[in-house]
Amino acid sequence: MPTSDIGLDKTLADLGVTQPEQVALRFAKIRVHFQEHFQTVHDESEWKSFRDRWLGRKSGVLTQITDNWLKPATPQLKRAVGASLNELRAHVESQIEARRAAIESGAEESALARERVDLSLPGFIRPTGSHHLIRQVFQEIEDIFFSIGFSVVEGPEIETPYYNFEALNIPEFHPVRDDMDTFYLELPTGAKTPLLLRTHTSPMQIRTMEKQKPPVRVIVPGKVYRRDNPDATHSFAFHQIEGLAVDSDITFCDFTGTIEYFVKEFFGPSVKTRFRPSYFPFTEPSVEFDVSCPFCGGTGTAAGGGTCSKCKGAAWIELFGAGMVDPAVYGFVNYDAKRVSGFAFGIGIDRLAMLKYGIDDIQVFFQNDVRFLRQFP
Ligand code: DAH
């Protein structure tokens, strides 16, 4: 309602107000106007113009009443105008203050509502990953050997021919080197010794015995490299655990007992084991260790009939090479071959993992495909 509608721009005399009752009526109208306006005030900027409109010093409603109604009022109306104006002022001021407080707390509430953390929302799921199956199998094997007194040592993946071959009784031109097609490093001309990627973990037999007097009981987990063409069972990098036990009184029985214990712990107590004679330059006698096929129970026949696909009907699966340490090796590490004896073994981890977990392609270990990795949490 514009100010002119309630007669604020005129004097009471102009409005024809001569009696106190008429004054009261005029003020009642203004209250109605105030109430209407008051209801439209919801936020801070509306509140500010509302306040200026009613309490503004220059042209606020109350100032206009004072200037146009009170000051020029006749003496008999002045009291009535003054009293009503005071009441109106008190009402307007208290209402305006109350609305300010309401808007402020409302604003705080809505600000709070905006900031509130909704604890019912699910958080971001960060995949934590898991150990690679190869790592898990390493761990399983390490645990088994720990439990019978072996400790773990690790060695360099870049080796010299001396540790990788010579000190293991594999001289240059020995035909066994052909089985281990070797990656040699490109070195600056004039380098003292060639360097290669170790083809097996056996060099750590030498490094360990060089550092340590008997008794020795160690296992050596690690990566090894051979220049192989990749297929389902070959990779240019794979994993081994070397084992070495040397003491004053280690017999062939200790050797077979230890290996059998390990195999039964790893594959379960029902598997059978057997040796076949073999040849490694650093063991004498050397054996190839087999386990009865854990898939067909050593029968060679698959559960549903037909040939077992894992052992191809052979009932046995070749596991790894091992043997009694060749006395010639002790010569390279200054052990007295007459006083000490021991055994060594070299387990292919990838092969064992494939056997135990029914994996038929070694390549999956290196592809890092999460669909494979997730199957072994
Ligand atoms: N180093 C051999 C290889 O990689 C495996 C091996 C055979 C290790 C017999 C041994 C052993 O310690 O006694 O083919």
Boltz pocket constraint, residues with backbone or C-beta under 6 A from the ligand:
constraints:
  - pocket:
      binder: B
      contacts: [[A, 199], [A, 200], [A, 201], [A, 202], [A, 242], [A, 243], [A, 280], [A, 282], [A, 283], [A, 287], [A, 320], [A, 321], [A, 322], [A, 323], [A, 343], [A, 344], [A, 345], [A, 346], [A, 347]]
      max_distance: 6.0
